[in-house]
Amino acid sequence: MNNRSPFTMHHVFHLLMYMCQVIILGATLAGTILWLHNFAITFFESPELIVQELTIDGNQRVSQNEIKLLAQIPFGTKIWMVNLEDMAKRLESHAWIKSCSIQRKPPQRIHISITERQPIVFCLNPEDSLLYGLDTDGTILPGLMGPTLLQKSEAEQEAEIAIVLSHPLLRGVEMKFEPGSNIHTDQGIKKQVVASLQFLDRLKNESPALFAEMVEAEWREDETFALHPRRRVGVVVMKDFSSLDIEKKLAALWQSLEKTDVQAIYIDARFPEKGFAVRFDGQEQENWQRLYQSQKTVLMTGLVEP
């Protein structure tokens, strides 16, 4: 006996509905593929999406022309065909450029935002008499104050002179003066040198007034680091930069000296966790006595209250 149900009109109706759904789905998919194809042609091949403009911000030391040459964007290139990663590598190969951010700005613009390296000290190269800056990670910056200074505009000359005079001259560190290279790669350069640069950067942020007084910084043969302010203090001797509040202690001491109009010949800050030993001239004894005690050398611990 045959138990199968007869093929009714109800089954035919459902079969037709299924076929219609398949046809509609196929038509929709085909339409979507065609739309994507047309969109892709418009998106990538449209004459409206060709690079016609390059905008730049954040640069001071690096000229617009230098950046454009490094970017290497032939105008007429499709905006989506520009390799932003390769462009960033070319730009960051410049000694003054620390990092850059590049964005496509459809339909026709590429925008480059530059972050430049900032010197924290300068070093004199005796071979060419140029001053080369070092940033906080030890990267050597292009030389300044050379013969080309007079070829620059008056504003550029003033800016170059100002940046050199507002940073200490570093002595006692031998290096190859190759802009863009790092002193870590030079034989004999120790991590302590970079630690001292990072300390100076922290000091600059903590007390711009005190940093501005630093005329010279010196690494000595006994591996101590000496700072020479232009006034108020003869020399500050340091060695340990691991204390992250050492710049706060120095800033507080400087503020106290400024407020009370007291001079110091020598500040021993080699052991910041134990405090600073301060030596003063006998003529300053009365002033120091008012502040601390009657000896010629006093030990100051912790932060000095202004």
C-alpha positions as CSV (number, residue, x, y, z in Angstrom):
1,M,0.0,0.0,0.0
2,N,1.4,3.4,-0.9
3,N,1.4,5.7,2.2
4,R,2.8,8.8,0.5
5,S,0.6,11.9,0.4
6,P,-0.6,13.1,-3.0
7,F,1.3,16.1,-4.6
8,T,-1.4,18.8,-4.0
9,M,-1.8,22.4,-5.1
10,H,-0.6,23.4,-1.6
11,H,2.8,21.8,-2.3
12,V,2.9,23.5,-5.7
13,F,2.3,26.9,-4.1
14,H,5.1,26.4,-1.6
15,L,7.4,25.3,-4.3
16,L,6.6,28.4,-6.4
17,M,7.1,30.6,-3.3
18,Y,10.5,29.1,-2.7
19,M,11.6,29.5,-6.3
20,C,10.5,33.2,-6.2
21,Q,12.6,33.8,-3.1
22,V,15.6,32.2,-4.8
23,I,15.1,34.4,-7.9
24,I,14.7,37.5,-5.8
25,L,17.7,36.7,-3.6
26,G,19.8,36.0,-6.8
27,A,18.6,39.3,-8.3
28,T,19.4,41.2,-5.1
29,L,22.9,39.6,-4.9
30,A,23.6,40.3,-8.6
31,G,22.4,43.9,-8.1
32,T,24.6,44.3,-5.0
33,I,27.7,42.9,-6.8
34,L,27.0,45.3,-9.8
35,W,26.6,48.2,-7.4
36,L,29.9,47.3,-5.6
37,H,31.6,47.0,-8.9
38,N,30.4,50.4,-10.0
39,F,31.2,51.9,-6.6
40,A,34.8,50.5,-6.7
41,I,35.3,51.9,-10.2
42,T,34.1,55.3,-9.0
43,F,35.9,55.1,-5.7
44,F,39.3,54.1,-7.0
45,E,39.4,55.5,-10.6
46,S,37.3,58.6,-10.3
47,P,39.3,61.7,-11.4
48,E,37.9,63.4,-8.3
49,L,39.9,61.1,-6.0
50,I,43.4,62.2,-7.2
51,V,45.8,63.9,-4.8
52,Q,45.9,67.6,-5.6
53,E,46.8,69.0,-2.2
54,L,49.3,68.4,0.6
55,T,48.8,70.2,4.0
56,I,51.3,70.1,6.8
57,D,51.3,71.3,10.4
58,G,53.5,71.0,13.5
59,N,56.7,71.8,11.7
60,Q,59.1,74.6,12.8
61,R,62.6,73.4,12.1
62,V,61.8,71.3,9.1
63,S,60.6,73.4,6.1
64,Q,57.5,72.6,4.1
65,N,59.7,71.9,1.0
66,E,61.8,69.4,2.9
67,I,58.6,67.6,4.0
68,K,57.2,67.6,0.5
69,L,60.4,66.1,-0.9
70,L,60.4,63.4,1.7
71,A,56.7,62.6,1.2
72,Q,57.3,61.9,-2.5
73,I,53.7,62.2,-3.6
74,P,53.4,62.7,-7.3
75,F,50.4,64.8,-7.9
76,G,47.9,62.8,-9.9
77,T,48.3,59.7,-7.7
78,K,45.1,58.1,-6.7
79,I,44.5,59.0,-3.0
80,W,43.9,55.4,-2.1
81,M,47.1,54.3,-3.7
82,V,49.3,56.4,-1.5
83,N,51.3,54.2,0.9
84,L,51.0,56.1,4.2
85,E,53.3,53.7,6.1
86,D,56.2,54.1,3.7
87,M,55.7,57.8,3.7
88,A,55.9,58.0,7.5
89,K,59.1,56.0,7.4
90,R,60.7,58.5,5.0
91,L,59.6,61.5,7.0
92,E,60.8,60.0,10.3
93,S,64.2,59.4,8.8
94,H,64.7,63.2,9.1
95,A,66.8,64.0,12.2
96,W,64.4,66.7,13.4
97,I,61.2,64.6,13.0
98,K,60.4,62.4,16.0
99,S,57.0,61.1,14.6
100,C,54.3,62.0,12.2
101,S,50.7,61.3,11.6
102,I,49.3,61.1,8.0
103,Q,45.7,61.1,7.0
104,R,43.8,60.8,3.7
105,K,41.3,63.7,3.4
106,P,39.1,62.7,0.4
107,P,38.6,63.6,-2.2
108,Q,42.0,65.3,-3.0
109,R,44.0,66.0,0.1
110,I,46.7,64.3,2.2
111,H,47.4,65.9,5.6
112,I,50.7,65.4,7.5
113,S,51.0,66.3,11.2
114,I,54.7,66.6,12.3
115,T,56.1,66.2,15.9
116,E,59.6,67.5,15.9
117,R,62.4,66.6,18.3
118,Q,63.3,69.2,20.9
119,P,66.9,69.7,22.1
120,I,67.6,69.5,25.9
121,V,71.3,70.3,25.6
122,F,73.8,71.4,22.9
123,C,77.3,70.0,22.3
124,L,80.0,71.8,20.4
125,N,81.7,69.9,17.6
126,P,85.3,71.3,17.5
127,E,85.8,70.1,13.9
128,D,83.1,72.3,12.4
129,S,82.3,74.6,15.3
130,L,78.6,73.8,15.1
131,L,76.3,73.3,18.0
132,Y,74.5,69.9,17.9
133,G,71.4,69.4,20.0
134,L,70.6,66.2,21.9
135,D,67.0,65.3,22.6
136,T,65.9,63.3,25.7
137,D,66.5,59.9,24.1
138,G,70.1,60.8,23.0
139,T,69.3,61.5,19.3
140,I,71.8,63.9,17.7
141,L,70.1,66.8,16.0
142,P,71.4,68.9,13.0
143,G,74.0,71.5,13.8
144,L,73.1,75.1,14.4
145,M,74.9,78.5,14.5
146,G,76.9,77.7,11.3
147,P,77.8,79.9,8.3
148,T,74.3,79.5,6.9
149,L,72.8,81.4,9.8
150,L,73.3,84.7,8.0
151,Q,71.5,83.4,5.0
152,K,68.3,82.9,7.0
153,S,65.6,85.5,7.7
154,E,65.9,87.7,10.7
155,A,63.2,85.8,12.5
156,E,64.8,82.5,11.8
157,Q,68.2,83.8,13.1
158,E,66.6,85.1,16.3
159,A,64.8,81.8,16.9
160,E,68.0,79.8,16.4
161,I,70.0,82.0,18.7
162,A,67.3,81.9,21.3
163,I,67.0,78.1,21.4
164,V,70.8,77.7,21.8
165,L,71.1,80.3,24.6
166,S,68.1,78.8,26.5
167,H,69.7,75.4,26.8
168,P,72.9,74.3,28.6
169,L,76.1,73.3,26.8
170,L,77.1,69.7,27.5
171,R,80.7,68.9,27.9
172,G,82.6,65.7,28.7
173,V,80.8,63.3,26.3
174,E,82.6,62.1,23.2
175,M,80.4,61.3,20.3
176,K,80.1,61.1,16.5
177,F,78.3,64.2,15.4
178,E,76.0,62.5,12.9
179,P,72.5,64.0,12.9
180,G,69.8,61.3,13.3
181,S,72.1,58.8,15.0
182,N,71.9,58.1,18.7
183,I,74.7,58.4,21.3
184,H,73.8,54.9,22.5
185,T,75.5,53.6,19.4
186,D,78.8,55.4,20.2
187,Q,81.4,53.4,22.1
188,G,81.8,54.4,25.7
189,I,78.4,56.2,26.0
190,K,76.6,55.0,29.0
191,K,72.9,54.9,29.9
192,Q,73.7,57.4,32.6
193,V,74.2,60.1,30.0
194,V,70.7,59.6,28.6
195,A,69.4,59.4,32.2
196,S,71.0,62.9,32.8
197,L,69.2,64.2,29.6
198,Q,65.9,62.9,30.9
199,F,66.5,64.4,34.3
200,L,67.1,67.8,32.6
201,D,63.9,67.4,30.7
202,R,62.0,66.8,34.0
203,L,63.8,69.8,35.6
204,K,62.8,72.0,32.6
205,N,59.1,71.0,33.1
206,E,59.3,71.3,36.9
207,S,61.1,74.6,37.1
208,P,61.6,76.5,33.8
209,A,63.2,79.4,35.7
210,L,65.9,77.2,37.2
211,F,66.5,75.3,33.9
212,A,66.9,78.7,32.2
213,E,69.8,79.5,34.5
214,M,71.8,76.4,33.6
215,V,74.6,77.6,31.4
216,E,76.7,74.4,31.3
217,A,76.4,70.7,32.1
218,E,79.5,68.5,32.4
219,W,80.3,64.8,32.7
220,R,83.5,64.5,34.7
221,E,86.1,61.8,34.8
222,D,84.9,60.6,38.1
223,E,81.5,60.0,36.5
224,T,79.8,62.7,38.3
225,F,77.5,65.2,36.5
226,A,77.9,68.9,37.2
227,L,75.5,71.7,36.5
228,H,76.7,75.3,36.3
229,P,74.0,77.9,36.8
230,R,74.8,81.5,35.7
231,R,74.1,82.9,39.2
232,R,73.1,82.1,42.8
233,V,74.9,78.7,42.8
234,G,78.4,77.9,41.8
235,V,78.0,74.2,40.9
236,V,75.5,71.4,41.5
237,V,77.1,67.9,41.5
238,M,75.0,64.9,40.8
239,K,75.3,61.2,40.1
240,D,72.1,59.3,40.9
241,F,69.1,60.1,38.7
242,S,66.9,57.3,39.9
243,S,65.1,59.5,42.4
244,L,62.2,60.9,40.4
245,D,61.7,63.8,42.8
246,I,65.2,65.1,42.7
247,E,64.2,67.9,40.3
248,K,61.4,68.9,42.7
249,K,64.0,69.1,45.6
250,L,66.3,71.2,43.4
251,A,63.5,73.5,42.3
252,A,62.4,74.0,45.9
253,L,65.9,74.8,47.0
254,W,66.4,77.2,44.2
255,Q,63.1,78.9,45.1
256,S,64.2,79.2,48.7
257,L,67.6,80.8,47.7
258,E,65.9,83.2,45.4
259,K,63.3,84.2,48.0
260,T,65.9,84.8,50.7
261,D,68.6,86.2,48.4
262,V,71.2,83.6,49.6
263,Q,74.2,82.3,47.6
264,A,75.7,78.8,47.6
265,I,79.2,77.8,46.4
266,Y,78.5,74.1,46.0
267,I,75.5,71.8,46.2
268,D,76.3,68.1,46.6
269,A,73.2,66.3,45.2
270,R,74.9,62.9,44.5
271,F,72.8,61.1,47.1
272,P,69.4,62.7,46.7
273,E,67.6,60.3,49.0
274,K,69.8,61.4,51.9
275,G,69.5,65.1,51.1
276,F,71.7,67.8,49.7
277,A,75.0,69.0,51.3
278,V,75.3,72.8,50.7
279,R,78.6,74.7,51.1
280,F,78.5,78.5,51.3
281,D,80.8,81.4,51.6
282,G,81.7,82.7,55.0
283,Q,80.2,86.1,54.1
284,E,76.9,84.3,53.7
285,Q,77.0,82.8,57.1
286,E,74.4,85.2,58.7
287,N,72.0,84.5,55.9
288,W,72.4,80.7,56.1
289,Q,72.2,80.9,59.9
290,R,68.8,82.5,59.6
291,L,67.7,79.6,57.3
292,Y,69.5,76.6,58.7
293,Q,72.5,76.5,61.0
294,S,75.8,78.2,61.6
295,Q,78.2,75.7,59.9
296,K,79.6,76.3,56.5
297,T,78.2,73.1,55.2
298,V,74.6,72.1,55.9
299,L,72.7,69.0,55.1
300,M,69.2,69.6,53.7
301,T,66.8,66.7,53.6
302,G,63.5,66.4,51.9
303,L,61.8,69.2,50.1
304,V,62.7,72.8,51.2
305,E,59.6,74.8,52.0
306,P,59.6,78.0,50.1
